[in-house]
Amino acid sequence: GGCCDSSPEPSLSLRERMSLSMRSISGRLTLAVAIVGLAVFVVVGSLLQWALRRELERMRERDLDGRADVVAHFLDEVEAGDDLSELRHQLDDVLIGDGQLRIWLIADSGAVVYGGKIRPTTQPADTTAAVGKLTIWREDGVALTGRSFRVKAHGPVPDGVALIGVDTRGDQRLLSAYLGALVFVCGLGVAALSALGAW
């Protein structure tokens, strides 16, 4: 019977096999370069992000400490009833031009001597015992990074606590924008390394 004879497929020449092997090696090298480049960019980007965050935190700490010193100095100068009115004007001046800053003076009785009509919510909640770092919530619900220190009664100023808070959302927006820029630059760097590896 007439069966169809299948002719053997032509084998690849040595040059073709070497060309395929080189393309395979080149692909693996390109992938390896891209992975190493990505790892390097991620590590460097993470370190830069961490360094920026730490620097912003240090700047915020120095700013809060400096504002606390100014408020304490103004409080020390209060001796008579008229001085209390002057103190309020001085604290108003401290706040001028800084929409992120808030200051409260709160008597141990709970009365708000300065800063508004309502005592802000804080964490820790017991501001009579807490001296140092704390979180303060403004009337609109925004959480402020804050400082507190005890105020001793003298003249018209009662025993109480001073609260100083700053809105750090601007720092968070800066960090987010910086992270976005880092991701973009890392992407470009990995793409460039991959292109060079393929070339």
N, C-alpha and C positions, 0 to 999 in steps of 0.2 A: 504494500500500500504506500501511497504517497504521503509520507509524513514530512512536516516542514522542518528542515534543519535550521537550528538556531545558531547563528554565527556568534562566537565569543565577543564580549564587549572589549573594545580596545583598552588596554591598560594605560594608566597615566604615565607620562614620561617622567624622568627624574627631575627635570626642570619644573614641571607642573606640581609634582609632589613637594618639592622644596618651596615653591611659591605658596602653596596652601599652608605648609608648616610655618613659614615666615609670617603669613597673615594671622595664623592662630597665636603665635608668640606675640605679635604686635598687639592683638586684641587683649591678651592677658596682661601685657605690660601697661596698656592704656588704662585698663580697669584697676590695676594695682596702683598706678600713679594717681588716679582719681580718688581712690580710697584713702591713700596716704595724705594726699592734699586736703581732702575733706576733714580728716582727723586733725591735721595741723591747724587748719583754719578754725575748726570748732574749739580746739584747746585755746588758741590765741584769742579768739573772739570771746570765749567764756572768761578768760583772765582779764581782758580789757573791760568787759561788762562788770565783773566783780570789783575791779579797781575803781571804776567810775562810781558804782554804788557806794563803796566805802568812802570815797572822797566826798560825795554828797552828804553822807551821814555825818562825817566829821565836820563839814561846814555847817550843817544844821545844828550839831551839838555846840559848836563854838558860838553860833549866833544866839541860841537859846540861853547859853550861860552868860553871854554879854548882856542880853536884854534883862536877865534876872538881876545882874549886878546893878544895872541902871535903875530898875524898879526899887531894889533894896536901898540904893542911895537916896532916891526921892523920898522913900518912906522914913528914912533916918532924919530927914530935914523937917518933917512935920512935927510941930509943937503945939500949935493953937488951932482953933476952929477954922480961922481964915486960911490956915496952911492946908487944910483938907481940900478946900476948894481949889487952891493953887495946885495941889497934888493931882487932882482930876484933870486940870488943864495940861500939866506936864505929861501925864500918861496919854492924854489925847494927842499931844505932839509926837510922842514916841510912835504912835500908830499911823501918823500921817504918812502917806506914800507907800505903806506896806499893807496891802489888802489881805495878805495871808496871815497876819499876826493878830492875836487877841490876848487881852490881859483882863484878869478878874482879881478883885480883892474880896474875900469872903470871910465874914466874922464867924467865930466858932458857934454862934447862935444860929447860923444859917443865913443871916442877912447878907445881901450883896452890897458891899460898900462901893464897888466900882465894877463896871463891865456889863451892865444890863440889869434887867429886873428879875431874871430867873437864874438860879444857881445851875451851872452846867452839870451834865452827867459826866462822871469820870470813872476810870478804871486804873487803880483801885478806887472804890467808891468813897472810902473814908479818907478824905483829904486832910483831916485834922491830924491823922497819924502818918500819912504818906508824905515823905519829903524826898524829892528827886524826880525820876522819870515817871510819866503817866500818860494816859490817853484821855483827851478831853473831847466831848462831843458838843459842837455848836448847836444853836437853836434849829438850824436847818438840817441837822443830822450828819454833817461832815465831821469826820474824826480828825482831830489835831494831835500832832506829836507835841507833848508838853513837858513842862517843868513845874515843880511846886516848891515853895519854901515857907517856913513858919514866919509869921509876923507877930512880934511882941507888942502888947498894948503900950502906947505912949501918946500923950496928948489925946486928940480925938480919934485916934486909930485904935480899934479894939483888937484883942487877941484874935488871930485868925490865920488865914493862909493866902498866899499869892499864887495864882495860876497863870502860867504863860504858855500859850499854844501857838503852833504854826501849822498852816495847811501845807502838806507835802505832796499834793496831787500834781503840782508842777514838776517836781522831781520825778514822779512816776511817769509822767508824759515824756519827759526828757529821756528816761531810761528806755521806754518803749520805742521811741523814735531811734535811739542809738542802736537798740537791738535789731530793729528793722534794717537799718543801714548796714550793720554787720552781716546780717543774713544775705543781703543783696551783694555785698562785696565778696563774701565767701562763695556765693554761687558763681559769680564772675571768675573768681580765682580758680575754682574747681573746673569750670568750663575751659578756661585758658590752659590749665595743666593737661586736661584731657585732649585738647586739640594739639598741643605740643607733643604729647605722647603718641597720638595717632600719626602725626607728621613724621 
